[in-house]
Amino acid sequence: MAAQASTAETTRDRILSEAERLFRHFGYLKTTVADIADACGMSPANIYRYFGSKAEINEAICARIIAKLQAGLRVVASSGTASERLTRFIEHLSAHTRDTLINDRKVHDMVVVAMDQQWDVIEPHLRFIDEMVAEIIASGIASGEFRAQDPELAARSVVGAIIVCSHPVVVAQFGSNPTTPSATDMAAFVLAALRA
């Protein structure tokens, strides 16, 4: 039974890898389940044994991208002062948004579909961001780096403020505008607010 589960997981991973490659090359909208099946050397019916739809495949790919981002955010926020951790967190989140979700237009299109359809992977990711920022702020309050305040409310305010450099749709629309603040500028702004 464990061998079957392992084989099924290997097949799912192969389907996701091929689908992601095709989505990145041709775009989500232009890639069909038949294209994915052909790239995997299997029939479309076999793809549907593992995924109910192309959208479900895209959601699983988005989950992979989010997992990689979250792992990186944990690393950059794992040591240093609260100010250093929050700055690195904001800069990493912004760089990931720009490099992975904006500069690669095909991936951006996948993410927009995920957000428009409010896939299940999006809400937990937003909670993760809020919780990580709240934890960093709470540690800054405990160390005396930040003034006493409600860390959850402060985190929601910080996340709202940095949307200009972290939300894929906002960055795509306003990121190249010379008046849009950089991630480093936004980090300095929120740190000043947390200390005031």
C-alpha positions, 0 to 999 in steps of 0.5 A: 500500500505504501508503494502505491501511495509513493507511486501516486505521489510521484505521478502527481509530482511529475504531472505538476512539474510538466504542467508548471513547465508548460504554464511557464512556457505557453501560459495557463490559458493556452495550455490544455490538459491534453498538452499536459498529458502529452508531456507526461506520456499519458492520456488526458483520462489518466491526468483526471485520475489525479486532478479533477481539472486544469484549475486544480493542477494550477492550484497545486502549482500555486501551493508549491510556489507558496510553500517555497516562498513561506520557507524563504520567509521563515529563513530570513525572519529567523534571526536578528533583531525584530527590525532586521527580521521585519526588514528582511521579511518585507524585502524578501516578500517584495523580491519574490512578488517581483521576480517570481510573480511579475517578471514571469508574466505567465506565472503572474497570470496563474496567480491572478487566476488563483486570487480571482477564484479565491482558491483554498491556498490563498487564504492560509497564505494570507494568514501565514503572512499576518502571523509571521509579521505579528510574531516579529512585532511581538518579539520587538515589543518584548525586547523594547524595540517597538512600543507596546501595542496589539501585535495582531492589529499592528501586523494587519496594519503593516501588511496593509501598508506593504501591499504596494510592494507585495501584492502581485496585482498591485505590484504589476499595476504600480510597481514601475511607477517612480512614485511607488515606494520600494520595499526598503522604503516601506520597511523603514516607514513601518519600522518608524511607525512601530517605534513611534 
